[in-house]
Amino acid sequence: MTKADIVNEIAESTGVEKNVVQETVEAFMGSVKNAMVKGDNVYLRGFGSFIIKKRAEKTGRNISKNTSIIIPAHYIPAFKPSKTFAGQVKNKVKVK
């Protein structure tokens, strides 16, 4: 499902114009991104959490040059679904 699909589905189910829904979805995503860039986690009860994870420093390999490189510690965004959401997906999704 793409962002356009989400906008279309919300517009159809609510009767709100697509351009208004598009602006709302963009504003939501912008708010989540801005909060995470500032270092804040975003919690959506019943859906999940957008959290910041720290990756430790590690040694990597450049196979083509046969050398080791140090990958510094860094932060990455991650999504952790709520227990109810994860349970629903676990029981309904069939792998193709």
Order of alpha helices (4+ residues) and beta strands (2+ residues): alpha-alpha-beta-beta-beta-beta-beta-alpha
